[in-house]
Amino acid sequence: MIDFFYEDREDAIKRATALDTRIVTDAQAVGGESYVRIVSAALRQAYGGVEMVGTVDKPWMMLKEISSDGNCQTVDVIYPHFPVQLYLNPTLLRYLLEPLLDNQERGFFPLKYCMHDLGTHYPKCIGHQDGHQEDMEVEESANMLIMMSAYVRATNDTEFAKKHYKIAKQWTQYLVDHGLITGDALTTDDFLHNIKNSTNLSAKAIVGIGAMAQLAEVTGNEADKQQYRQTAEKYVTEWIRLGEDPSNKHIKMTYNTANTWFMIYNLYADILLDTKLVPDSIYAQQDEWYQQVMNVYGLPLESGNANTKFDWIMFTAASSTNTKLRQSLFDRTAKWLRETPTRVPFSDYANTVTGDSPGFKNRPVIGGVFAPLTIKH
């Protein structure tokens, strides 16, 4: 091993330089110097929370949820992390998903929706055979379906889709039953606690059903494809009807509360997977609204609260075709990186007025800032 390390040094430098050049060139083209600074600050941290395990014939990548808690393989931490893997090496995304698929396909999780994590404290990835966990029923089921379809689209690995088709159908059925009207549900933004009928969560569920239609298509299940596609299209129409604010200027935070708004970052999946479920008019409306409610350090996560998440800001930038909004999001995030008074590794959580970080540091979710590099506009 020592011999290899020393003999490899020249090639290692070449590989590192090539990687740097690739990322800087791509980021410059997408968002100029501001975006280069963002991805440069994020790359090492994004990979700092993952490690390779397993065997030569069965390699897995394990992820630790850092700062929020110490969970192993948390699905809604892998989800904001996954753009960096999709951009640099989609095979590693499969290595992240397979431990979760393996556990549930063996019957080690008793519930019909997707599990939240593989164990409460890393590295004890012992699952939840009793079903007791932090339930994010709709959130995690949709996350897995979206990431599975994203991986298959990036690699044409139809064998993966066939192998995991049964569990994917199981989770999709849960979304069909509970995805449009989610009720009192926990989302990945669990610091906001349960949100009743979250428009953002329903958007993810609907795209998740659309993702299953794609998995059905590549595996030759034509009837399933038609069924899921039609359901997703029907749900989108309902989602707009229930979610549109009376002002017709933006989507509400929940179906039940007028004059509220939320960063609908889950539209990223619709653009990434090219499901074309959400009409262009909704994207244009949201883009206009976001520019009106922007603060000095970026777009708040919700109305009445100055705090934001930078992974979700970059998901929003990735799903927007409004060049003015996109550049504003890049510039304000770079400005925050320069000026924030909070001295911690790249926090994904910050106050858009003061620049302070109220918590969260050094987390692998920062891989989400690579989202704009996964979209071909």
Buried (B, 14 or more C-beta within 10 A) or exposed (E): EEEEEEEEEEEEEEEEEEEEEEBBEBBEEBBBEBBBBBBBBBBEBBBBBBEEBEEEEEBBBBBBBBBBBBBBBBBBBBBBBBBBBBBBEBBBBBBBBBBBBBBBBEEBBEEEBBBBBBBBBBEEBEBBEEEEBBBBBBBBBBBBBBBBBBBBBBBEBEEBBBBBBEBBBBBBBBBBEBBBBBEEBBBBBBBBEEBEBBBBBBBBBBBBBBBBBBBBBBBEBEEBBEBBBEBBBEBBEBBBEBBBBEEEEBBBBBBEBEEBBBBBBBBBBBBBBEBEBBEEEBBEBBBEBBBEBBBBBBBBBBBEEBBBBBBBBBBBBBBBEBEEBBBBBBBBBBBBBEEBEBEEBBBBBBBBEBBBBEBBBBBBBBBBBBBBBBBEE
